[in-house]
């Protein structure tokens, strides 16, 4: 019966269904609190039904989403509404994606781990050693440092490539933006330390320059790439752990040199991390129980939703990265603003 | 019976439909123009912030260079003058939608970039200055700031592109005519200036 009512309503508006945005636009001219609300309400319903009808033509076999299922249960109408609602969600998501992501001009390497050796200048032993150190750094400070060697800068500057690669991978924790990249481009003979927004105060441009000039470049000039990378990583880890006293002495740069402050920061961070994990767990459990209820109620199309579970939120991905030991590494969603320093040999 | 059920379902459905309507309107982009506008404004603040950072570095740099290369008075004075012009420029509140004010801002900053580039090039001739730790630190900070300016400008250009496109294309154009009549397209940096400016500070 519901479906019948729904279809007659949408039938009456089918002619206008393609121009739902336009009809919604005229609706919004009416102040919502004014009289004649029933007229507006019914018009809204018709508009919604019309769009559903319109969109459901394009998405005949949608994957059910949790909200869809919930509303389906509440309403008791299980066929028409969820499918068409999902269609509109998918259409909206596609529009958003198209609007938000213009085609990237650069071809980025895949983030296969904490060491991405595209240029192949490190051996397996080097990679394992560095990966272990970098995983240790993240466990201690949550800062993500990634070493990447590039076959080619694809015609752009290493500064431009670095900031775009850092943003593309999302290195650093979301909200803290505490990521950094050590980028080596042997073809162009360039090296860069790209620093995320959140680390610009700790790993200043001057310190980055100092590490490049004193630790990395002398070894690169002697063609000792693994040595230069390893020494650079060691220095970077020292600085990022707040133990870079010798760098402060050498590189003339004022930075907040309060280890006690950083300790308290770590404590705060640990507590915040615990709360965050607890919230994640609660959300996960709620979502799972909802899913199970729905699964009991309906016995079709579950595989789609269960595949969606780990990917739906960025919080779960940062959870993965902070608890993993490097094998399944992923960026936490941090961003970059062009901080850091470059050098060439 | 059928009509009774229809009334009932109408009552139940109304809040749901209203909720969905909200999502749909958002899907239609009713919020796009204001949110893109805010995004572009935030990026503009970032641009200003980075230019300010550069201006703050200059007095120190000038003092350091003066200690080693007093005779380069002309270059030093040009930097100081360009800096004071750039920082004393009154920015109107509507600078991002005001082509003339935007142009004036851009010109002042470009002038400062040019004179800074000359100052750094001059420093090449003074080995003591080039090996001075203070100068090296300032130089790396200036280098980093120029890079941040480039990133901030690119982010701003991208944000403005999104916003202007939304204003000028459907369905954003409809929303603009109904709800956001006073929203104007924003000014953006010209690419010619970008390519002119970037290689000027060389180390």
Interface residues (C-beta under 8 A of the other chain):
Chain A: X1 X2 X5 X20 X21 X22 X24 X25 X28 X29 X41 X44 X45 X47 X48 X51 X71 X74 X75 X85 X88 X89 X91 X92 X95 X99 X102 X159 X160 X163 X204 X205 X206 X208 X209 X250 X251 X252 X253 X336 X337 X338 X339 X340 X341 X342
Chain B: X2 X5 X6 X9 X10 X12 X13 X14 X16 X17 X18 X20 X21 X23 X24 X25 X26 X27 X28 X29 X30 X32 X46 X133 X134 X136 X137 X140 X141 X143 X144 X145 X147 X148 X149 X150 X151 X152 X158 X162 X171 X174 X175 X178 X179
